[in-house]
């Protein structure tokens, strides 16, 4: 595939209701469905280019003219296996949908998976409520005044410094907790410096 194409991965969680996000999937140059998410895509009239997984929730009779990549290894989630496949195919920039909802354990596991791959793949996840992206080192984020911003450290700890947030952080030691949720952007951009990988949630 053309590496310049926008690539979307759709997980078998809650499909977005927002037509802007649905159109973002439709406009992707390459769509990867993770197992049962293919059923939801087809319901919306969207045909993925590839379906990856162990196919335990795929309605096979509905799938026509789509490349199937079976990954039966039960020691990894279908999402993790999909990201491994992307790296193998040199697909290193992706948008992710369907990451939350439906199953609480998958919902949390997905974020740990993304954290593990943050230094290997450039990614951004979209839900009806948030845009989620990783931060390691110094990074500037496009924003708007009043946007809610939450920071999560998924493992270990990270030293955080922020600019253009209502409640500034200066060399703040963030551990896995709720200590950095619901901050507020005060400009059309904000900056985060983090010594280890954290996840940044921006309200939509």
N, C-alpha and C positions, 0 to 999 in steps of 0.2 A: 504494500500500500504506500501511497504518497505520504511521507513523514510530515508534510506541511498541513495535512488535513487535520481538522479538529476531531479529536477522538473522545467519545463519551462511553463510560461504563455505567450500566444500569443494573443496580442490585435488586434483589427480590424483597425489598422493604416497601415503604409507603411511596407510591408514585406521586410526583408533584401534581397538585391541582392547578397551580398557577400556569396560565396558558403561555406566559413568557418562558418558563422553564421547559414546558412541553415543546415549544417551538425551538428552544435551544437544542434539545435532543434531536428533533427532526432535522434541523439545519446542520447537524454534525456530519463531517465527511466520512466517519466510520463509527459504527455503533456496536459495542460489545455487550451482549446480554449475559448476565450471570444466572444460569440455570432458569428457575421459574419466572424470572422477570420477563423472559421472552413472551410468556402468556399475556402479561399486562401490556407489553408493547404492541402485540398483535391486536389486542382489544382496542387500542388507540389507532390502529391502522399504520403502525410503525414496524417496518421489517428490519431486524438487526442484520448486520453483516456476519457476525459470528456469535455463537452461543457456546459458553464454556461452563463446565460443571460436571457433577456426577449424574445429573439428569433425574434425580429422585423426585423432582416436582415439575418436570417439563411435560407438557401435554403434546407428546410427539406427533400425534395425528395432525396437528395444526401447523407443523413446521414444514415448509417447502422451500427448496432452493436457498437454504441457509447453511453455511459451514458449521458443522458440529465438532467441537473439540471436547472429548470426554476425558475427565480428570478424576479417576476413581479413588485416588489417595484419600483415605478418611482421616489421616493425621493432620490435614490442613483444611481450612474452610475453602469454599469455592471462590470467595473473594481473594484470599491469599494466593490461590492457584492462578487466578486470573491476572493478578499483578505480576506473578512470576512469568507468566506467558508474555505479558507486555514487555517486560525487560528482555526476554529471549528474542522478541521480535523488534527490539529497539524502539518501542513505543514508549516514550519517556515523558510525555506531557498529556495529561488527561483531565477531563471533567467527570465528576461522579454524581449520580443521582440514585435515589432509592436507598440511601444509606441508613435511614432511621425508620422507626415504626415497625409494626407487625410483630416482631419477636424481640423482647427486651435483651436477651442474652446476645443475640446477633448484633443488635444496636450498639451495645458496649464493645463487643469484640471487634466490630468494624473500625472503631476509633483506635484501638490498640494496633490493629493491622496497619492503618494509615500512618501511625506514628513510626512503626518499624520500617516503612518504605519511604519516609519523608526525605531521606538523603539519596534515594535511588531514583525516584520519579517525581517530577513536578506535577502536583495535583491541586485541585480545588473541588470541594463538594458543595452541592446546592440542595437545599430543602425549601419548603414553602416558608420557612421561618428564618433561616440562617444561610450565610455563606461561610464555609469552614475552610481554613487553610493552615498550613504549618508555618512555624517561624523558628529558625535557628540563626543565630548571629543578629545582624542589624537588618531590619526590613521596614519599608514604608508601605502603608495600606491606604488605598483610596477609600474615602468614607463620606459622611455628611454630618452636619451638626445635629446632635441628638441621637445619633446611632448608638445602640447598645453594643458593647464590646465585652466579651468574656474570654478569659485566658485559662487554659487547663494544661497542667503538667501531668502526663499520664504515668510517668514512672521516674523514680529518682527525685531530683530537685533541679531547679534552674534559677539563676539570678536574673531578675527582670528589671529593666529600666524603660520607661515610656515617655513619650512626648505627645501633647495634644489630646490627652485624656483628662476628664474632669477630676478624677482622683489619681494624681500622678504616682507612679511607682519609681523608686530610686534604689537600685541595688537590692530589690526586694527578693527574698528567698521564697520561691513558690514551690510547694510540694503538691502531690496529688490531693486536692481539696477543693472546697468551694470559696476559697479566700479571694479570688480575683474575678468574680462574676459580676455582671451588670454594671460595668463601668460605662462611661458615656463619652463619645467623641465630641470635641469642641471646635473642630475645623473640618475642612474637606479632605483631610488626610491625617493619619496619625502614624507614629513610629514606635516600633518595639525592638528592643535589644534583648536577646535571650542567650544564655550560655549553653543551654541544651534545647532540644526540640520541644516546643509546646504547640498546642492547637489554639487557633484564634477563631472565635465565633463572632461574626458580625450580623446583627439583626438586619433583616431585609425590609 
